[in-house]
Amino acid sequence: MSYYNQGGDSDLAAVLADLDSRDISEEEKDRIRSQIVEQYYQKGPDLKTFETMLDKLTGSKMKQQGQVASARRGDIYAGGLANMMSNF
């Protein structure tokens, strides 16, 4: 599991310092502090999932290109047959 930092560490420090200066109970500060840190460090992109999706996309594109090539071959054969028939 990888995590990334959404903002700068100074931003987090400033927010937490502001929270500490408030006149609220320590329990409430702990609850809010926990929420702030949880939002600050969110789960980041997973490289393995990205690679799996990229492999699927690559395979799909290759299959699509094969289908296009097959359709073009059919068009070439039909065009050649039409030219032969026009000679008669």
RAHU-V104073 format. One record per residue. N is the residue number from 1. RES is the residue in one small letter. PHI is phi as a letter, one per 40 degrees, with the letter a starting at -180 (* if undefined). PSI is psi in degrees with one decimal (none if undefined). D_CENTER is the distance of its C-alpha to the mean C-alpha in Angstrom with 1 decimal. Layout:
n->(N;N)
res->(RES;RES)
phi->(PHI;PHI)
psi->(PSI;PSI)
d_center->(D_CENTER;D_CENTER)
This chain:
n->(1;2;3;4;5;6;7;8;9;10;11;12;13;14;15;16;17;18;19;20;21;22;23;24;25;26;27;28;29;30;31;32;33;34;35;36;37;38;39;40;41;42;43;44;45;46;47;48;49;50;51;52;53;54;55;56;57;58;59;60;61;62;63;64;65;66;67;68;69;70;71;72;73;74;75;76;77;78;79;80;81;82;83;84;85;86;87;88)
res->(m;s;y;y;n;q;g;g;d;s;d;l;a;a;v;l;a;d;l;d;s;r;d;i;s;e;e;e;k;d;r;i;r;s;q;i;v;e;q;y;y;q;k;g;p;d;l;k;t;f;e;t;m;l;d;k;l;t;g;s;k;m;k;q;q;g;q;v;a;s;a;r;r;g;d;i;y;a;g;g;l;a;n;m;m;s;n;f)
phi->(*;b;b;b;c;c;b;c;c;c;c;c;c;c;c;c;c;c;c;c;c;c;c;b;c;c;c;c;c;c;c;c;d;c;c;c;c;c;c;c;b;b;c;c;c;c;c;c;c;c;c;c;c;c;c;c;c;c;c;c;c;c;c;c;c;c;c;c;c;c;c;c;c;c;c;c;c;c;c;c;c;c;c;c;c;c;c;c)
psi->(127.2;148.4;150.0;156.0;122.3;-30.4;-175.3;155.1;-29.8;-32.6;-45.2;-43.7;-40.5;-41.3;-43.7;-36.4;-40.1;-40.5;-42.9;-28.0;-12.5;153.2;74.8;166.0;156.6;-35.8;-43.3;-39.7;-42.5;-41.8;-46.3;-42.5;-42.7;-43.5;-42.0;-47.0;-38.3;-40.4;-33.2;-42.0;94.8;158.6;128.4;-177.4;140.8;120.1;-38.1;-41.8;-41.6;-45.0;-38.5;-45.1;-39.0;-40.9;-42.1;-42.5;-43.4;-45.4;-40.9;-42.0;-40.0;-42.0;-41.7;-42.2;-36.4;-39.7;-39.0;-43.5;-40.1;-41.9;-38.3;-39.9;-42.2;-39.9;-38.3;-45.4;-43.0;-39.4;-40.8;-41.1;-39.9;-40.1;-39.6;-40.6;-30.6;-20.1;-19.1;none)
d_center->(15.5;14.3;14.8;14.6;17.1;16.4;19.7;22.7;25.0;27.8;26.2;26.0;29.5;30.8;29.4;30.9;34.1;34.4;33.9;36.7;39.0;38.9;41.8;40.1;40.7;39.1;37.6;35.9;34.7;33.3;31.4;30.0;29.3;27.3;25.2;24.6;23.6;21.3;19.5;19.7;18.0;15.0;12.9;10.2;7.2;8.9;9.6;11.4;8.8;6.7;10.2;11.2;8.8;9.8;13.3;13.4;12.4;15.0;17.6;17.2;17.8;20.7;22.2;21.9;23.7;26.3;27.0;27.5;29.8;31.8;32.3;33.5;35.9;37.3;37.8;39.6;41.9;42.7;43.5;45.7;47.5;48.0;49.6;51.9;53.0;53.8;56.2;58.4)
